[in-house]
Amino acid sequence: MGENACSNKWPVADFTRCTSLQGHLEGVTAFSHRVFSDRLALRSFRVAGFKPEAALAIAAGLHDIAKASLYYRGKGNFALHEHAAAALLYEASRDCRSYSSHLTLILASKAIARHHSAMEGRRPKDVVREGRSGEVLEALSRLRKDYVGKALSWSRELRDLALAALNSLQTSASPERLRNVLNHLGGLGNIPGVERGLEARVLWAVTGYLIVSDILVAALERGEEGREDTDKLAAYARYWLSELGFDSLSDVGRAVSEARADGRYRSLIAETLEDCL
C-alpha cells in the first residue's frame, strides 16, 4: 500500500499499511509501560529527581507525533520526524513548574531524539552538522493541530501539552534556535545538577525500551512475524520476542490490550504533566 492510498487516512504511522498514528502511539505507550515500567522503578534512577517510568510513557506517547505533519505527505518517508517530536517536547518542558517534571520531559525528549539514531545521519548532532535543521523546522511548521489532536485523542494531557508547545514553536522558532535545541538534546552532562553517568544510564534504559516497544508494536501492526530474515524489522522483532520470553506477536497484542484495560500509563502521564499545563 503506497503513500497516496494513505492520504485519506492521515495521520498514519507508516506507508506500508497506512497504520493509524493514534493507534500506534497509544500501542507503543501501553506496551512499553506494561513490559518495562517496573524495570525503571529503581531508587538509583530517582536520585536526581527523574521519573523514568513517566519519561518512558511520555516519550512513547509522543515519539512519532511529527509524522502527522503535512511535510511528509509528499515524501513517502518520515525522515527526521523524531527530531521535530523531540523539539516539541523540549519546548513543552519549559512550562513545567516542578523541576522533577521538567527533568522528566527533558529525559523523554532526549530519548525521542535517539530512537532512530542507529540509522545513518539520524543522530541529533548529525542533523546539525549536516545542516538539516531546516527540514525539522519545516516539518514543525506544517504540523497541523487537528491531526495532533486526533493522534493524541487517547490522552487529554499529552494532547494539550503538544498543542501548546506547537503553538509556541510555530510562532517563535528559528533555524538557529532549533540548532541549539538539537545540540542540547544530542549531548550528555548538560542538565544542571545531574551527574553525567547517571543521566547516561537512565537515558540509555529509557531509549532502549522505547526502541524495543516501537519495533514490536510496529511488527504487530504490520503482521511481520512471517516475513523473511532479510527484513531487518522482522528479524529484530523475532529477536526481542525471544529475549522477552514471548512466544509470538500475539503476546505483544495481549500486553497492549491488558495495559489499555487498566489504563495506568494514562494516569501516570496525567499525574506527571499536571504541573506542566
C-alpha positions, -999 to +999 in steps of 0.1 A: +000+000+000+016+033-011+016+068+002-013+080-020-035+053-005-028+067+029-038+103+022-074+100+033-063+081+065-039+108+077-022+109+101-005+075+097+024+058+114+038+042+082+032+040+045+031+001+043-003-005+058-015+031+065-013+023+102-032+047+124-008+071+141-032+073+171-033+035+175+005+032+171+013+059+197-011+045+223+000+009+215+037+017+220+029+036+252+007+008+265+032-020+257+063-002+270+045+006+303+032-029+307+066-046+300+093-022+311+080+003+337+089-019+367+125-022+354+127+016+356+113+019+391+147+019+407+158+041+435+191+048+419+174+063+389+153+086+411+182+102+430+184+132+406+147+137+405+139+118+373+107+099+370+119+073+345+087+053+342+069+086+333+096+096+309+092+063+290+054+067+288+057+103+276+084+095+251+064+066+238+032+087+235+050+115+215+078+097+197+061+098+163+038+127+167+056+148+140+045+121+114+012+140+115+029+169+096+018+175+060+055+180+053+057+142+049+028+135+027+047+142-005+079+124+006+069+087+011+091+086+043+093+102+077+130+111+078+139+133+109+104+132+123+120+121+157+138+155+160+107+175+153+089+155+180+118+159+204+120+196+199+082+198+206+086+181+239+117+201+248+097+233+242+069+219+265+094+212+293+100+249+297+065+253+312+068+227+340+066+243+374+084+214+393+120+206+385+112+169+386+087+171+359+110+194+339+138+168+342+114+140+332+103+158+300+140+166+291+148+129+295+119+119+274+128+144+246+164+131+246+151+095+242+128+105+214+157+122+196+177+090+197+151+063+188+163+062+152+200+070+159+211+036+146+202+049+111+228+068+092+226+106+097+198+104+123+217+114+155+208+149+167+243+162+162+244+147+127+213+167+118+230+199+129+264+191+114+248+183+080+227+215+081+194+197+081+177+215+110+157+235+084+140+202+074+130+197+110+117+233+113+097+228+081+081+196+095+071+215+126+057+244+106+034+221+087+023+200+117-015+206+119-031+210+152-062+189+142-040+160+133-021+163+165-054+163+184-066+132+165-033+113+171-034+121+209-071+118+215-064+090+240-046+113+264-060+148+270-029+159+289-004+148+261-027+165+236-029+198+254+009+197+261+017+191+225-007+217+211+006+244+235+042+237+226+034+236+189+017+269+191+048+284+207+072+268+182+052+278+151+052+314+162+087+318+175+110+291+163+140+299+141+167+277+125+193+290+150+171+282+180+163+247+166+200+240+161+206+249+198+178+226+209+191+197+188+227+203+202+213+202+237+193+170+230+222+153+215+245+160+244+251+144+278+261+161+310+242+193+302+214+190+327+222+212+358+226+191+390+226+157+372+257+137+371+266+127+336+270+090+343+236+088+360+220+107+331+235+083+306+223+052+324+188+064+327+187+078+291+200+046+276+175+025+295+145+047+285+157+049+249+163+012+246+129+003+260+113+028+236+131+013+206+121-023+215+085-013+221+083+006+188+098-024+169+074-050+184+042-029+181+051-019+145+057-056+138+023-065+153+006-038+133+022-050+101+018-087+108+055-092+101+062-123+121+063-145+090+085-122+069+119-133+056+150-130+078+164-104+054+138-080+066+156-062+095+125-051+113+111-086+113+144-101+124+146-076+153+111-083+163+118-121+164+149-115+185+131-093+210+102-117+213+126-144+223+146-121+246+114-111+265+101-146+267+072-141+243+061-169+221+046-148+193+033-114+183+000-124+199+017-119+232+025-084+223-011-078+213-022-093+246+002-070+266-012-039+247-048-049+254-042-056+291-024-023+295-051-004+278-077-020+300-060-010+333-050+025+319-022+030+344+000+046+317-027+073+311-028+080+348+009+082+351+011+107+322-017+128+336+000+129+371+034+139+356+020+166+333-002+182+359+022+210+367+033+214+330-001+225+317 
